[in-house]
Structure formats: C-alpha cells, structure tokens
Amino acid sequence: MKKGIHPENYRPVVFKDMSNDDVFITRSTINAKESIEIDGVTYPLVKIEISNTSHPFYTGKTKLVDTAGRVDKFMNRYGNRNKK
C-alpha cells in the first residue's frame, strides 16, 4: 500500500437510520455536527435516511408493481389511435 494516502483520524462514529431509529457504531473519518451519548460515552452522530435495516432489498419487503395493469391502461388510452 502507498504511504500517506489514507486518513489518520479514524474514530468511532454513531450512524442513526432516521426511518426506523436504528443506531450502529463504526469507525469513520466523517465530520459530524451532532453528538449522542451511548452507554455513558459521547460519540459523533451522523443521521442517514436509509440503511440495511430499512432498505427493501435487505428487509425483503419489496413493493410489487402491477405492470400488466399499466400496460392495459396505456393500450386502452393510446393503443387504438391508428385504427380509425
């Protein structure tokens, strides 16, 4: 590995998923404006919108899209324009 290209200021940081209030601690160099206290220790806090605990791919709660209904609706609306 090349020397001097990796940051030296790794520290524990709390990431909070705002959609389900799940928190996890990992090492990061990100700058955080807020902080949070967990088990008597104060950590920098980074709020995120989605994580593996709320993403549909990881939770298995995917939304099914009715494509057949959309195609039928399109054909009813625009499909018969050339048959006059």
VOGU-3710 file (C-alpha; in Angstrom, 3 decimals, decimal comma):
1> mkkgihpeny> 0,000/0,000/0,000  1,075/3,546/-0,634  2,077/5,560/2,395  0,353/8,830/3,244  -2,847/8,403/1,205  -5,108/7,092/3,991  -6,514/9,360/6,722  -5,144/9,034/10,227  -8,150/10,330/12,183  -10,368/7,236/12,352
11> rpvvfkdmsn> -12,623/7,249/15,410  -15,875/5,573/16,496  -18,924/7,311/14,995  -22,625/6,586/15,510  -24,811/6,335/12,396  -28,567/6,655/13,013  -31,145/5,475/10,486  -33,883/8,097/10,672  -36,588/5,876/9,136  -36,543/3,280/11,949
21> ddvfitrsti> -34,270/4,858/14,635  -31,710/2,045/14,395  -28,200/3,063/15,504  -24,846/1,424/14,904  -21,288/2,363/15,795  -18,443/2,051/13,328  -15,109/3,701/12,680  -15,121/6,665/10,307  -13,417/9,948/9,471  -16,653/11,810/8,658
31> nakesieidg> -17,198/15,227/10,225  -20,309/15,322/12,407  -22,108/18,370/13,776  -24,116/16,495/16,401  -23,218/14,058/19,146  -25,003/11,328/21,062  -24,326/9,534/24,324  -24,480/5,737/24,315  -23,608/3,730/27,440  -22,004/6,784/29,041
41> vtyplvkiei> -19,708/7,512/26,080  -20,242/10,505/23,782  -19,869/9,802/20,055  -20,231/11,987/16,951  -23,663/11,413/15,358  -24,381/11,135/11,637  -28,032/10,863/10,574  -28,770/8,784/7,472  -32,033/8,251/5,615  -31,687/4,555/4,843
51> sntshpfytg> -29,521/1,658/5,987  -29,504/-2,102/5,714  -32,173/-2,323/8,439  -34,684/-0,259/6,436  -33,762/-0,854/2,772  -36,330/-3,034/0,960  -33,637/-5,247/-0,594  -32,286/-6,308/2,802  -35,613/-6,467/4,645  -37,433/-8,446/1,943
61> ktklvdtagr> -40,334/-6,003/1,891  -40,293/-5,087/-1,777  -43,184/-3,383/-3,474  -44,790/-5,289/-6,325  -45,646/-3,156/-9,338  -48,667/-4,110/-11,407  -47,084/-3,715/-14,840  -49,824/-5,651/-16,635  -52,433/-3,225/-15,355  -50,349/-0,285/-16,518
71> vdkfmnrygn> -49,903/-1,738/-19,992  -53,628/-2,399/-20,314  -54,416/1,130/-19,202  -51,944/2,528/-21,757  -53,378/0,394/-24,566  -56,927/1,429/-23,701  -55,943/5,082/-23,729  -53,490/5,268/-26,668  -53,453/1,902/-28,439  -56,404/2,346/-30,772
81> rnkk> -55,391/5,685/-32,357  -54,317/4,200/-35,697  -57,467/2,038/-36,158  -59,880/4,716/-37,426
//
